Amino acid sequence: MFEGNGIVADFSWDGEANLVIEIRERPLTTYCGQVSGKLKAFMRECSLKIRFFSVLFI
C-alpha cells in the first residue's frame, strides 16, 4: 500500500517489469496525469526498468 498527501493506493508488481497501481482515495484536485507524471519521474530517478505501468482510479 502507498499512502501520502491524501492519496491511498494499492499496488501489484510482478517483480520485473509490470506495475499496477489502484488509487483508493485521493483529494478531488488530484488527477491521473499528476500521479503518472510523478511515477515516471521516480522511475527515471531510480533507473527502474518497468516496461508497463497502469494507474487505476477506483
Secondary structure, 3 states (H helix, E strand, C coil): CEEECCEEEEEEECCCCEEEEEEEECCCCCCHHHHHHHHHHHHHHCCCCCCEEEEEEC
